[in-house]
Amino acid sequence: MKLKINILFCGLLVGILTSCGEDSKDNREVETAEITFKKEGELYLLKAKDTIKKIDIEIADNDYEQQTGLMYRESMLEEEGMLFIFNTSSPRSFYMKNTYIPLDIIYYSQDSTVVSFYKNTTPLDETSLPSNAPAKFVLELNAGKIAEWNIEVGDKIDFKRLD
């Protein structure tokens, strides 16, 4: 009986001594790869029958891509953008969480007509930016492009995917 108590006491003592040791946490920073643009299509910004501008687009058409969008990007070229394609037309709302570059956000209806937009959004701002009407498509461009290209409510888009 005395032997069992001694063994139990030794086990308890070893447990206490090893648990009081210094934590061996690794304090190194985790590095992540830079996210770069991947051209997946071409989009034409249209005013009546005239083309305002042709841009290269990255397409966000699944849940992960739509939730991530342009988050964590350091930059985007002048004539690039991200087109979000949703399965249905409904009220949409975006925000700038984890988005480092200022953007213009344009909401398009089922028939590809501009219904509303936001100019020069603030990076990292989590304020909701809702559409004024149901939208099926949303286009994100570098800030200032709505003004530079004179995009207005009623303008349209046409796009094609690359194979």
Buried (B, 14 or more C-beta within 10 A) or exposed (E): EEEEEEEEEEEEEEEEEEEEEEEEEEEEEEEEEEEEBEEBBBBBBBBEEEEBBEBBBBBBEEEEBBEBBBEEBEEBEEBBBBBBBBEEBEEBEBBBEBBEBBBBBBBBBBEBBBBBBBBBBBEEEEEEBBBEBBBBBBBBBBBBBBEBBEBEEEBBBEBEEEE
